[in-house]
Amino acid sequence: MAAELTGTYLTLDDGRPAVRFSRTYRHPIERVWQFVTDAEELAHWFPSRAEIDPRPGGTISFSGDPNMPESTGRVLALDEPRRLAFEWGGDELHFDLEALDDRRTRFTLTNVLKAADTAARN
């Protein structure tokens, strides 16, 4: 799933700053969902090892990132196979998937920043 992405800085409707990346993959939505929710698949592209309790309010644990101490966050939203949002440090990450057809999926990652002068880590 690794690919070079160009992000767009934006202000969300609630006034929070964010960076958004979007890419279309030649995989069905169910396969892309595995890339964003399965710890073994996440290990191929996400900077931290992440263990997810996949339910709203569930815990997500991060480890193995030399640029970030081990930490935990909370699952903010889960709508399989379309949406996963969780806390990551002081930020939020939102993974949104849209099936374009039975073989292509648009993956959008929105990194909601804690402050406008904060750099996105991913």
Secondary structure, DSSP 4 states (H G I P E B T S, - for coil): -------EEEE-TTS-EEEEEEEEESS-HHHHHHHHH-HHHHTTT-SSEEEE--STT-EEEEE--TTS--EEEEEEEEETTTEEEEEETTEEEEEEEEESSSS-EEEEEEEE-SSTTPPP--
